[in-house]
Amino acid sequence: MSDSFRLPPLEIEQYSLANGLRVVLNPDISIPVVSIAVYYNVGSRNEREDRTGFAHLFEHMMFQGSENVPKAGHFQYIMKAGGTMNGTTSSERTNYYETLPADQLPLGLWLESDRMRSLAVTQENLDNQREAVKEEKRLRYDNQPYGQIFDLINEMIYKNFANSHSTIGSMDHLDAATVEDVQEFFRIFYAPNNAVLVLSGAFETETAKELVETYFGDIASQPLPPELDVSEPTEVAANYKEWEDQLAPFPAFLIGWKIPPRRSPEFNALYLAGKILYDGDSSRLYQKLVKGDESVIQLFGFTDERRGPSSIFVGAIPKPEKDLSKIREAIMKEIHDLAAHGPTAEEMEKIENQLINDSVRMRQSSMSRAQHIAEFALYDGDPELINTELESYLSVTAEQIRHAVGVFLNTENRALLDVVPAGKG
């Protein structure tokens, strides 16, 4: 692809407070709003084998009040100020973010610093958030058709416990957790020197620096968490599993592959291969299985981007009476074809347009900018990568895509999860 297209670089300034908090500023006065993103370097990958689900439990705990903010006060302050906010957990990190009118920057910084400094980790808060997590697990995983398939495929792809277990975690582990366990988790992982704070939007740089110092400067740093080993053998952990889903109306399947870490040349090539294979209505598998054969109710594909070994999934829910094995053959045939011949010139042009379009749209949102910058700062130590990410994808050649698909996808080294409706196994 051409790498001649250039977006003007975003203005980035990074520095650290004395306590180790990394701060990145991205001033942009085009719209009078400011986004704040706080990324903590803790995800499910950091959990002990007997205490899973803690990173996600904490995402809930962080809204339970702190020294100067009452329970659920964080939501109310932000909403009343005309802002939006949320938090999420992944294998890689836990993030908290808000977008506010520009003049409300002090409010957002005060709220984020108060909970970093003095989260209310009490027995009562632990008990009620434990129940909230259980309810979420029931709603999103246990009582949803196909709700558990991504957790199951991860256990088949990854051998290393840090990579393989689910973000929602074990309810038994949460039940066994004591307040002391939770306080210790907070102390280790929710320290300023284990976090990145990004501001993106309409602010005056010197004023923002003074505010950040005022609110965050006196929070005590902590010894850094233990080093983490997320290395994996090349082979997937299991090639085949049949799983009976009590709620599934139709059979389904999911295929998973282990691929190299994010930002490696191979990952970039495979990410683009995913776009060719399953991303959008013009993708090969959509055209073949949904439009052409009309053999599937739903087709899904996803690239799970991680700092360590990552993965790609492709799956489908076939129409009743359609042959699952034929649909799987069709998927593997397209992968084989891509490995043999590579993408067409038209596909490369389409990807190029899509990448440029996505980059332009990402830059139009202060929150999207803040989150992308925070990831590069946290994962790579270099927020400036936001200015070269598009180039790194546009420089991937058709031959690199063909080769990566041949090595990592067109192989027997993959996991297949067969989902059968109850009583049909």
KACOR-V636183 format. One record per backbone hydrogen bond with DSSP energy under -1.0 kcal/mol. NH is the residue of the N-H (numbers start at 1). CO is the residue of the C=O. If there is no record, write none. Layout:
BEGIN
nh & co
NH & CO
NH & CO
END
This chain:
BEGIN
nh & co
13 & 25
15 & 23
17 & 21
20 & 17
22 & 195
23 & 15
24 & 197
25 & 13
26 & 199
28 & 201
33 & 31
34 & 100
35 & 200
36 & 98
37 & 198
38 & 96
39 & 196
40 & 94
41 & 194
42 & 40
44 & 90
45 & 91
46 & 43
47 & 44
51 & 48
57 & 53
58 & 54
59 & 55
60 & 56
61 & 57
62 & 58
63 & 60
64 & 61
66 & 69
72 & 63
73 & 70
76 & 72
77 & 73
78 & 74
79 & 75
80 & 76
81 & 77
82 & 79
83 & 78
84 & 99
86 & 97
88 & 95
90 & 93
94 & 40
95 & 88
96 & 38
97 & 86
98 & 36
99 & 84
100 & 34
102 & 32
104 & 101
105 & 102
108 & 104
109 & 105
110 & 106
111 & 107
112 & 108
113 & 109
114 & 110
115 & 111
116 & 112
117 & 113
118 & 114
120 & 65
121 & 119
122 & 120
126 & 122
127 & 123
128 & 124
129 & 125
130 & 126
131 & 127
132 & 128
133 & 129
134 & 130
135 & 131
136 & 132
137 & 133
138 & 134
139 & 135
140 & 136
141 & 137
142 & 137
143 & 138
147 & 144
149 & 146
152 & 148
153 & 149
154 & 150
155 & 151
156 & 152
157 & 153
158 & 154
163 & 160
164 & 160
165 & 161
174 & 170
175 & 171
176 & 172
182 & 178
183 & 179
184 & 180
185 & 181
186 & 182
187 & 183
188 & 184
189 & 185
190 & 186
194 & 191
195 & 192
196 & 39
197 & 22
198 & 37
199 & 24
200 & 35
201 & 26
202 & 33
203 & 201
208 & 204
209 & 205
210 & 206
211 & 207
212 & 208
213 & 209
214 & 210
215 & 211
216 & 212
217 & 213
219 & 216
237 & 156
238 & 156
241 & 416
243 & 418
245 & 420
252 & 419
253 & 316
254 & 417
255 & 314
256 & 415
257 & 312
259 & 310
262 & 306
264 & 261
268 & 264
269 & 265
270 & 266
271 & 267
272 & 268
273 & 269
274 & 270
275 & 271
276 & 272
277 & 273
278 & 274
283 & 280
284 & 276
285 & 277
287 & 283
288 & 284
289 & 285
290 & 286
291 & 286
292 & 287
293 & 288
295 & 289
296 & 289
297 & 317
298 & 317
300 & 315
302 & 313
304 & 311
310 & 259
311 & 304
312 & 257
313 & 302
314 & 255
315 & 300
316 & 253
317 & 298
319 & 295
322 & 319
327 & 323
328 & 324
329 & 325
330 & 326
331 & 327
332 & 328
333 & 329
334 & 330
335 & 331
336 & 332
337 & 333
338 & 334
339 & 335
340 & 336
341 & 337
342 & 338
348 & 344
349 & 345
350 & 346
351 & 347
352 & 348
353 & 349
354 & 350
355 & 351
356 & 352
357 & 353
358 & 354
359 & 355
360 & 356
361 & 357
362 & 358
363 & 359
365 & 362
369 & 365
370 & 366
371 & 367
372 & 368
373 & 369
374 & 370
375 & 371
376 & 372
377 & 373
378 & 374
379 & 375
380 & 376
382 & 376
385 & 382
386 & 383
387 & 384
388 & 385
389 & 385
392 & 388
393 & 389
394 & 390
395 & 391
396 & 393
401 & 397
402 & 398
403 & 399
404 & 400
405 & 401
406 & 402
407 & 403
408 & 404
409 & 405
410 & 405
411 & 409
414 & 412
415 & 256
416 & 239
417 & 254
418 & 241
419 & 252
420 & 243
422 & 245
424 & 421
END
